[in-house]
Amino acid sequence: MDLNSFFEDMQARISELARQTPARELEQNVRALLQQGFSKLDLATRQDLDLQTELLARARARLTELEARVAELEKRAAPPGA
């Protein structure tokens, strides 16, 4: 048996043992329990939050533009000397 096949065999055996341990099963059960709990909460994903942040930034920029435009129109519409 050459060295590479020895290490591959050891890796396969260790991986198999890791899959069969109670810790692995416990991890899967805890993960499922957490996913079930999180699904009941009204949480947003990071992607949703990033999208809303981007939309808010655009809305703020547009609002600033519109405020400047309204101020300019009000300035033009004001009677001279007012």
C-alpha positions in Angstrom: 0.0 0.0 0.0 1.5 3.3 -1.0 1.5 6.4 1.1 -1.3 8.2 -0.8 -3.7 5.3 -0.7 -2.9 4.9 3.1 -3.9 8.6 3.7 -7.0 8.3 1.5 -8.1 5.2 3.4 -7.5 6.9 6.7 -9.4 10.0 5.6 -12.3 7.9 4.4 -12.4 6.0 7.7 -12.2 9.2 9.8 -15.0 10.8 7.7 -17.2 7.7 8.2 -16.6 7.8 11.9 -17.4 11.5 12.1 -20.7 10.8 10.2 -21.6 8.1 12.7 -20.9 9.9 15.9 -23.7 11.2 18.2 -22.2 14.7 18.0 -23.0 14.8 14.3 -26.6 13.7 14.9 -26.9 16.3 17.7 -25.5 19.0 15.4 -28.1 18.1 12.7 -30.9 18.1 15.3 -29.9 21.5 16.7 -29.6 22.9 13.2 -33.1 21.7 12.3 -34.5 23.0 15.5 -32.9 26.5 14.9 -34.1 26.6 11.3 -37.6 25.7 12.5 -37.5 28.4 15.2 -36.1 31.1 12.8 -38.8 30.3 10.2 -41.4 31.2 12.7 -39.9 34.6 13.3 -40.4 37.6 11.0 -36.7 38.0 10.0 -35.3 39.6 6.9 -32.3 38.1 5.1 -29.1 40.0 4.7 -29.9 40.3 1.0 -33.3 41.8 1.7 -31.7 44.2 4.1 -29.0 45.3 1.6 -31.7 45.8 -1.0 -33.8 48.0 1.3 -30.7 50.0 2.3 -29.9 50.6 -1.4 -33.5 51.7 -2.2 -33.5 54.0 0.8 -30.3 55.7 -0.3 -31.8 56.2 -3.8 -35.0 57.7 -2.3 -33.0 60.0 -0.1 -30.9 61.2 -3.1 -34.1 61.8 -5.1 -35.7 63.6 -2.2 -32.7 66.0 -2.0 -33.0 66.7 -5.7 -36.7 67.4 -5.5 -36.3 69.7 -2.5 -33.7 71.7 -4.4 -35.9 71.8 -7.4 -38.9 73.0 -5.3 -36.8 75.7 -3.7 -35.6 76.9 -7.1 -39.2 77.0 -8.4 -40.4 78.9 -5.3 -37.6 81.3 -5.7 -38.6 82.0 -9.4 -42.3 82.2 -8.5 -41.8 84.8 -5.7 -42.7 88.3 -6.7 -39.7 90.7 -6.9 -38.9 92.4 -3.7 -40.8 89.8 -1.6 
